[in-house]
Amino acid sequence: MTRWTVRRHRRPDAVAVLYCFPHAGGLPGEYVRWSDELPEAEVRGVHLPGRTTRRAEPPFTRMADLVDALVSAVDFADPDGTGRAERPFVFFGHSLGALVAFEVARELRARGRRLPERLIVSSCPAPPLSPVARPVHGMSDDELLDAIERGTGEPMAHLREDADLREHALASFRADYTLLERYAPAPAEPLDRPVTVLAGSEEPHAAWHEGWAAHTSATTAQRVAAGGHFYFRAGQGRDDLLRVLRESLQISTPTTRGDRGWTA
């Protein structure tokens, strides 16, 4: 293990490793809990600097720097460094995490490294992103909290009531929004990997699917879960997500159009 990834269960016989890239201000623990319900996968959450046990490390504010550090630190096919046969792996990224996962996949290709078998992008428009009228990362703390609530549909009462928690959480949010608002993807050939575009039913999922289709020469699939931006936190939306993840972990014989190693 490296400081960049965390897991709840070690599963050397898992069908694949599922790497989860968190949303802005997010923590890996929210994602690794899925391993309780996905015994076919070893779920690893990507743990970024500037939060929890990595609080003393400065967070990244530029995508290229983050991706370079992450790809240099983690061998995604052999994350424990055992030297055994490489395992297939899948990338799941939610919101900002979808963009990080996408750029990590492109950097792996540039370095001649093994790519994820599939990219699952959740609740995120495809790059390039539309410019924002007013950058969020430069707002005051109160304005930033208001912007987070508007963007996610989630109340931030716990941050408003706890000054220490607010200070550390907003530092992570501010860095992540800086990274997001400075993000300008370099031109590159589409990835030769299938992409699943997942979103809540209350989000503009059809437009997002169309945008992501331009970034792969393989197949794309659109999946809609019940709920809003954080559809996976409870109820039917969580069930919908787990069904999509299980579907994406069904490795079989190669298919056409670059959708290699996956069932249709």
DADA-V343298 format. One record per residue. N is the residue number from 1. SS is DSSP state (H for helix, E for strand, L for the rest). PSI is psi in whole degrees, 0 to 359 (* if undefined). Layout:
N:SS:PSI  N:SS:PSI
This chain:
1:L:149  2:L:171  3:L:351  4:L:343  5:E:150  6:E:156  7:E:162  8:L:324  9:L:135  10:L:122  11:L:83  12:L:340  13:L:13  14:L:152  15:L:321  16:E:165  17:E:130  18:E:112  19:E:128  20:E:121  21:E:119  22:L:164  23:L:173  24:L:128  25:L:2  26:L:164  27:L:150  28:L:336  29:H:329  30:H:331  31:H:322  32:H:342  33:H:339  34:H:340  35:H:336  36:H:332  37:L:2  38:L:70  39:L:344  40:L:353  41:E:151  42:E:112  43:E:126  44:E:127  45:E:134  46:E:125  47:L:109  48:L:156  49:L:159  50:L:10  51:L:152  52:H:238  53:H:350  54:H:23  55:L:327  56:L:346  57:L:137  58:L:136  59:L:157  60:L:144  61:L:3  62:L:131  63:H:315  64:H:321  65:H:317  66:H:312  67:H:318  68:H:314  69:H:318  70:H:314  71:H:328  72:H:331  73:H:333  74:L:127  75:L:100  76:H:331  77:H:335  78:H:66  79:L:336  80:L:357  81:L:33  82:L:339  83:L:2  84:L:176  85:L:135  86:L:143  87:L:146  88:L:152  89:E:158  90:E:143  91:E:130  92:E:128  93:E:133  94:E:127  95:L:239  96:H:323  97:H:331  98:H:320  99:H:320  100:H:315  101:H:318  102:H:314  103:H:326  104:H:318  105:H:318  106:H:323  107:H:323  108:H:317  109:H:317  110:H:330  111:L:4  112:L:26  113:L:165  114:L:141  115:L:159  116:L:149  117:L:333  118:E:149  119:E:123  120:E:113  121:E:129  122:E:129  123:L:50  124:L:129  125:L:154  126:L:149  127:L:153  128:L:149  129:L:152  130:L:139  131:L:146  132:L:147  133:L:322  134:L:118  135:L:134  136:L:325  137:L:342  138:L:4  139:L:161  140:L:167  141:H:314  142:H:319  143:H:321  144:H:317  145:H:317  146:H:318  147:H:322  148:H:316  149:H:318  150:H:318  151:H:327  152:H:341  153:L:14  154:L:132  155:L:146  156:L:35  157:H:324  158:H:329  159:H:326  160:H:332  161:H:344  162:L:105  163:H:319  164:H:315  165:H:320  166:H:318  167:H:312  168:H:320  169:H:318  170:H:332  171:H:319  172:H:314  173:H:315  174:H:317  175:H:317  176:H:321  177:H:327  178:H:314  179:H:315  180:H:316  181:H:345  182:H:355  183:L:124  184:L:98  185:L:139  186:L:147  187:L:140  188:L:160  189:L:150  190:L:152  191:E:143  192:L:55  193:L:143  194:E:149  195:E:130  196:E:125  197:E:115  198:E:139  199:E:163  200:E:154  201:L:340  202:L:4  203:L:164  204:L:66  205:H:325  206:H:316  207:H:322  208:H:320  209:H:315  210:H:320  211:H:317  212:H:334  213:H:336  214:L:350  215:L:10  216:E:143  217:L:0  218:L:207  219:L:158  220:E:151  221:E:139  222:E:131  223:E:135  224:E:127  225:E:154  226:L:127  227:L:191  228:L:215  229:L:320  230:L:51  231:H:334  232:H:4  233:H:342  234:L:163  235:H:214  236:H:324  237:H:319  238:H:317  239:H:319  240:H:316  241:H:312  242:H:325  243:H:318  244:H:319  245:H:318  246:H:319  247:H:319  248:H:345  249:L:10  250:L:84  251:E:135  252:L:204  253:L:153  254:L:148  255:L:184  256:L:180  257:L:30  258:L:0  259:L:62  260:L:132  261:L:11  262:E:149  263:L:158  264:L:*
